[in-house]
Amino acid sequence: MSAVHGKAFEAEGRVFGHVMDPRTGTPTMGGRATVVTGPQSLECDAISTALLVLGSDWLGALGRSFPRYDAVVA
């Protein structure tokens, strides 16, 4: 599981997480929490962090690229 809470800050009424979007250099906005299940915990961790950046729109690509993994973006 990856999430913006715990290591986050609030500014102007919005919560920003500690995971940065490398495309923009700003905090992620794709989701507030992600959960990934699969056979390798290291890959689950990496995929869940990537999903914080990419958001739920990437779930279809996840299924094609990592067919043994399932994910939820909240």
QUIDA-V826662 format. One line per field, one symbol per residue. phi: phi as a letter, one per 30 degrees, with the letter a starting at -180 (. if undefined). psi: psi as a letter, one per 20 degrees, with the letter a starting at -180 (. if undefined). burial: 1 if it has 24 or more other C-alpha atoms within 12 Angstrom, else 0. A space follows every 50 residues. Layout:
BEGIN
phi->???
psi->???
burial->???
END
This chain:
BEGIN
phi->.baddicbbcbhicccdddcdddcicedbdacabbbcldbdddedddddd ddddiddddddedddbdccbbbcc
psi->pqqiqgmrqppkjqppripqoihijrqqjhrhqqppqahohghgggghgh hhghaihihghghhhmijqqqpp.
burial->11110000000000011110000000111111111110000001011111 111111011001000000111110
END
